[in-house]
C-alpha cells in the first residue's frame, strides 16, 4: 500500500523468456541433484584430500554418519538408483547452463543485467546493509548484491560443481586424465564438489527467503510471466512532513 505522497510502482517486463525457462529447469534439476547426491555420498560419507582414499590413508578431512532417508533420493539405501537420477539431471543441468549462456549473450541479458558496473561496486556495501535490515526495494534492474550473488553462482559455483563432478567420472578420467590434477586429485575434487553443493543449498534457502520477504506474488510473477512491479516513488513536488 502506498501513501498519498507516492506514485504506485510501474509494471515492467523484467525477465526474458529464456531467463524464465532456464531458471525453472535449474530449480527442478537442483531439487533432484541435491538429494540424489546425498544418496551417493552416503555410500562412503568421508571426504579426503589428494588422489586416493581408504583405511590405509591418513588424508580424511571430514567424517559424517550419513544423511537421513528423508533428504535423499531414493529414501532407502539404493546407490544405483541415486547415481542414475543424479547423472540424468546433471546432464540436463549442464546443457541448460550452456543454453543460458548462449541465449543470455544473444539477448544481452548478461551484458545489461548481470554484469556489475562501477556504480554497483560503489554501492555494494550499502546494498548488503539494506538486505540485512530487510530494506528490500523493487528496482528496474538487479541490485548490486543480486548481481554479485547471481554472478558468483553462474560463473563460479555452477562451473566448479560441474568440473569437479566430471573429475569423479571414470569415463571422463579416461578422456580428460589431467582434469582431476587441476583440483589436486580426484578425492580433493570430491571434497570441493561436496562443499559447493552445500553453498548452493545455502543459496537456494536464502533465495527462497528473499522471495518471501520481498513479496512472493511480485517475485514469482516476475519469473513466471516476466512482469514485475517496481517500488512506489515519491510524487513530484511532494515532501515528507
C-alpha positions in Angstrom: 0.0 0.0 0.0 1.3 3.5 -0.8 0.5 6.8 0.9 -0.8 10.0 -0.8 2.7 11.3 -1.4 3.7 8.3 -3.5 3.1 7.1 -7.0 2.5 3.4 -7.4 5.4 1.5 -9.0 5.4 0.6 -12.7 4.6 -2.8 -14.1 7.6 -3.6 -16.3 8.8 -6.6 -18.4 11.8 -7.6 -16.4 12.6 -11.3 -17.1 13.0 -12.5 -20.7 11.5 -15.9 -21.7 14.9 -17.6 -22.0 15.8 -16.5 -18.4 12.5 -17.8 -17.1 12.7 -21.2 -18.8 16.3 -21.8 -17.8 15.6 -20.7 -14.2 12.9 -23.3 -13.8 14.9 -26.0 -15.4 17.7 -25.3 -12.9 15.2 -25.3 -10.0 13.8 -28.7 -10.9 17.3 -30.1 -11.6 18.6 -29.0 -8.2 15.6 -30.5 -6.5 16.8 -33.9 -7.8 20.5 -33.3 -7.8 20.9 -32.3 -4.2 19.1 -35.3 -2.6 20.4 -37.8 -5.1 23.9 -36.5 -4.5 23.4 -37.1 -0.7 22.4 -40.7 -1.6 25.7 -41.2 -3.4 27.6 -39.5 -0.6 26.0 -41.9 1.9 27.7 -44.8 0.2 31.0 -43.5 1.7 30.4 -40.5 3.9 34.0 -39.5 4.3 35.8 -36.7 2.5 39.5 -36.8 1.7 42.3 -34.6 0.1 44.6 -35.9 -2.6 44.1 -38.6 -5.2 43.4 -41.7 -3.1 41.2 -42.8 -0.2 40.8 -45.8 2.1 41.6 -47.1 5.5 45.4 -47.2 4.8 45.5 -43.4 4.1 45.5 -40.6 6.6 44.0 -37.9 4.4 40.4 -37.7 5.6 39.1 -34.1 6.3 35.5 -34.8 7.3 33.7 -37.9 8.6 29.9 -38.0 8.8 27.4 -40.6 9.8 25.5 -40.1 6.6 22.2 -38.3 5.8 18.7 -39.5 6.8 16.5 -41.1 4.2 14.0 -38.2 4.2 16.6 -35.9 2.5 17.9 -38.5 -0.1 16.6 -39.8 -3.4 15.6 -42.6 -3.2 14.8 -42.6 0.6 16.2 -46.1 1.1 19.8 -47.1 0.5 20.0 -47.5 -3.2 23.2 -46.3 -4.7 22.5 -47.5 -8.2 19.2 -45.5 -8.5 20.8 -42.5 -6.8 23.5 -42.5 -9.5 21.0 -42.8 -12.4 18.9 -39.9 -11.1 22.0 -37.8 -10.3 23.6 -38.3 -13.7 20.4 -37.8 -15.6 19.7 -34.4 -14.1 23.4 -33.5 -14.1 23.4 -33.5 -17.9 20.2 -31.6 -18.0 21.8 -29.1 -15.7 24.9 -28.8 -17.9 23.0 -28.4 -21.2 20.7 -25.8 -19.5 23.8 -23.8 -18.4 25.2 -23.8 -21.9 21.8 -22.8 -23.3 21.5 -20.0 -20.7 24.9 -18.5 -21.6 24.2 -18.7 -25.4 20.8 -17.1 -25.2 21.7 -14.6 -22.5 24.7 -13.4 -24.5 22.5 -13.1 -27.6 19.7 -11.2 -25.9 22.2 -9.1 -23.9 20.9 -10.3 -20.6 24.4 -11.0 -19.4 25.8 -7.6 -20.5 22.8 -5.4 -19.4 21.5 -7.1 -16.3 24.2 -9.3 -14.7 27.5 -7.5 -15.4 28.4 -5.3 -12.4 29.2 -1.7 -13.1 31.4 0.8 -11.3 28.3 2.2 -9.6 27.3 -1.3 -8.4 30.7 -1.8 -6.8 30.4 1.6 -5.1 27.0 0.8 -3.6 27.6 -2.8 -2.9 28.3 -2.5 0.9 25.2 -0.3 1.4 23.1 -2.8 -0.6 24.3 -5.6 1.7 23.3 -3.4 4.7 19.9 -2.8 3.3 19.3 -6.5 2.7 20.4 -7.3 6.3 18.0 -4.7 7.6 15.3 -6.1 5.2 15.1 -2.9 3.2 14.2 -4.7 0.0 13.4 -2.4 -2.9 11.9 -3.4 -6.3 14.1 -1.8 -8.9 14.0 -2.0 -12.7 17.5 -3.7 -12.6 19.1 -6.1 -10.3 20.6 -4.6 -7.2 24.4 -4.7 -6.7 24.1 -7.6 -4.2 21.9 -9.6 -6.6 24.4 -9.1 -9.5 27.3 -10.3 -7.4 25.4 -13.2 -5.9 23.9 -14.4 -9.2 27.3 -13.9 -10.9 29.0 -15.9 -8.3 26.6 -18.8 -8.7 26.6 -18.7 -12.5 30.3 -18.1 -13.2 31.9 -19.7 -10.2 29.7 -22.3 -8.3 28.0 -23.8 -11.4 31.2 -24.3 -13.4 33.0 -25.6 -10.3 30.4 -28.2 -9.3 30.2 -29.4 -13.0 34.0 -29.7 -13.4 34.6 -31.4 -10.1 31.7 -33.8 -10.9 33.4 -34.7 -14.1 36.5 -35.5 -12.1 34.7 -38.3 -10.4 33.5 -40.0 -13.7 35.8 -42.9 -14.7 34.7 -42.3 -18.3 35.8 -38.6 -18.2 39.0 -39.6 -16.4 39.9 -41.6 -19.4 39.1 -38.8 -21.8 40.5 -35.9 -19.6 43.1 -37.5 -17.3 44.5 -34.1 -16.4 41.3 -32.7 -15.1 41.4 -34.2 -11.5 45.0 -32.9 -11.2 43.8 -29.3 -11.6 42.0 -29.7 -8.3 44.7 -31.6 -6.5 43.5 -35.1 -7.1 40.2 -37.0 -7.5 39.4 -37.0 -3.8 40.1 -33.3 -3.4 37.7 -32.7 -6.3 35.1 -34.8 -4.5 35.5 -32.7 -1.3 35.2 -29.5 -3.3 32.1 -30.9 -5.1 30.5 -31.5 -1.7 31.4 -28.0 -0.4 30.0 -26.3 -3.4 26.8 -28.4 -3.0 26.5 -27.1 0.5 27.0 -23.5 -0.8 24.3 -24.0 -3.4 22.0 -25.4 -0.8 22.5 -22.3 1.3 22.0 -20.0 -1.7 18.8 -21.9 -2.5 17.4 -21.4 1.0 18.4 -17.7 1.2 17.0 -17.1 -2.3 13.6 -18.6 -1.2 13.7 -16.5 2.0 14.3 -13.3 0.0 11.4 -14.1 -2.3 9.1 -14.4 0.7 10.4 -11.3 2.4 10.4 -9.1 -0.8 6.8 -10.1 -1.7 6.3 -13.6 -3.1 3.5 -12.6 -5.6 5.6 -9.9 -7.3 8.7 -12.0 -7.3 7.0 -15.2 -8.6 5.1 -13.2 -11.2 8.4 -11.9 -12.5 9.9 -15.3 -13.0 6.7 -16.9 -14.4 5.3 -14.2 -16.6 8.2 -11.8 -16.8 6.3 -8.8 -15.4 7.4 -7.1 -12.3 6.1 -4.2 -10.2 8.7 -1.7 -9.1 8.7 0.1 -5.8 6.5 3.2 -5.3 8.2 6.5 -5.9 7.5 10.0 -4.4 5.2 12.3 -6.3 6.8 15.3 -7.9 6.8 18.3 -5.6 5.8 16.2 -2.5 7.9 16.2 0.6 7.8 14.3 3.8 6.5 16.0 6.9 
